[in-house]
Amino acid sequence: MRPSHIARDGSVTMVDVSSKRITSRYARAEALVRMSRAARVALQAATLPKGDAFVTAQIAGITAAKRTAELIPLTHTLPLSSVDVRFEWRRDGALRIEAEARTAARTGVEMEALVAAAVAALTIYDMSKSLDKGITIDTIRLLQKRGGKSSFEAEKHV
């Protein structure tokens, strides 16, 4: 089986999806951000030196999803129906960022959901780094996808 992004002549190519049906597509992704207690308290209280990181990260994630085709080579530009970015604190102190993306298109929105979660996490890092340079971002992963030929659901949350 030939890789999907390699043309017969060996050059790189975008997958031709023109013969696929337009269907409703959905994807959900997450990223985990771990930080010191001091950074967590300031983030929760919206007292970070750079301001309210949650609002900024939410806008950054949504904007990034809309620009995925500019950021990730060979992805298709999609007419997004909706993008949502949410935050929740886990019992272990990690910030869980969840991003959802929806469209009606010939290809899925997994990359848009993943990019939204990743960029929201990077924005949290950027806005919190003055209090904690050791912040980590991990477990960026696809949780669920629906639409098209296949569906996927991650086995469990980490």
WOLINWO-V928734 format. One line per field, one symbol per residue. ss: DSSP state (H for helix, E for strand, L for the rest). phi: phi as a letter, one per 30 degrees, with the letter a starting at -180 (. if undefined). A space follows every 10 residues. Layout:
ss=???
phi=???
This chain:
ss=LLLLLELLLL LELLLLLLLL LLEEEEEEEE EEEELLHHHH HHHHHLLLLL LLHHHHHHHH HHHHHHLHHH HLLLLLLLLE EEEEEEEEEL LLLLEEEEEE EEEEELLLLH HHHHHHHHHH HHHHHHHHLL LLLLLEEEEE EEEEEELLLL LEELLLLL
phi=.dedccdedj ddbdddcddd ddbdbbbbbb bcbcbddddd dddddhcdec jddddddddd ddddedcedd cceidcdcdd dabbbbbadd ddjddcccbb bbacacbdce dddddddddd dddeeedcdd cadceccbhd adcabbjidb bbbddadd
